[in-house]
Amino acid sequence: MKPNYSYPLDLDWTTDEKIKVTTFFALVEDAYEHGVDRDNLLAAYRGFKQVVPDKGTERQLDREFEALSGYSMYTVVQMARQGVSQKIKVKVS
């Protein structure tokens, strides 16, 4: 993780929407650092998709988040969708 970075948030989002997005970003971080429960991650992703329903904006946020943090939302969500195990932990090579 890169130290001292901010999440890419839209200032037009409501407080509730910002909470949904930051919760998802935090779980993506945890998937790299400690591992997360698959169901919790997918629930947070569904909340994120309520705020960011279109793929273009999702990809843009993923690129920004990865540039800031070094973590990929796409990688984590794909691992969760594959459903290999209940705990999602990204191994960084």
N, C-alpha and C positions, 0 to 999 in steps of 0.2 A: 504494500500500500504506500502511496505517496503521501507524505505528511501535509497537513494543513490545506485541504482543498474544500471547496464548497460544491454541493450538489447542483446540477443544472436544473433550476426551477424557473417556471414562468411566473412572473410577478402578477399576472392576471388571474392565477388560480386562487381559489378560496383556501382558507386555512385547512379545511377538511381534505381538499384535493392535495395540498402540499404534504399533509400527513400521510396520505396513501402513497404518494410517490416516494417520499423519504423513507417510509417503512420498507418499501420494495428495495430501494437502493441499499439500505442497511443490511437487508437479508442477502443481497448479492455479495456485499463485502464479507459477511459472515460465512457465506458458502466457500469463499476462498481462504479465509483465515481459520475457521473452526469447524465448519460444516453446519448445515441447517436441515430441519425437517422438511421433507418434500412437500407435504400437504400445506404447511405454513407458507412455504415459498410460493406455491401455486395460488393460494388464496391471496397473498399479497400482490401477485402478478395480475390476478383478476381485478383487484382494486386499482392497480396502476392502469390497466386497460380501460377502466371506467373514466379515468381522467384523460388518458392518451389513447383514444380508440383507433387512430389511423397509423398504419405501418410506417409511413414516411416520417412522421414526428417521432415515433418510437425509435426508428433507426438513427435519427439525428441525436436524440437524447442518449442513445447507447454509445454513439461515437464520442459525444462530449464527455459522458461519464467515464468511458474507457481512457480517453486522453487525460482526464484529471486524476483518475484513481488507479488505472492499470487493470481494472476489472471489467469483464464483458458480461453485460446482461444477457446477451444472446446465448453465450456458452452455458450459463447457469440455467436458463429456461429450457434449453434443449436437453440438458442432463436430467432435469426434473421431468420433462415430458416423456423421456425414454423409460422412466420408471424402473430403472435397474435395482435401486435400493431405496429405502425410506429416508436415509440420510444422504444429502447432497454435499459432496466435498470436492472442490476443484483442485486437482493436483497441478501445480505450476512447475514446468520443467526448466 
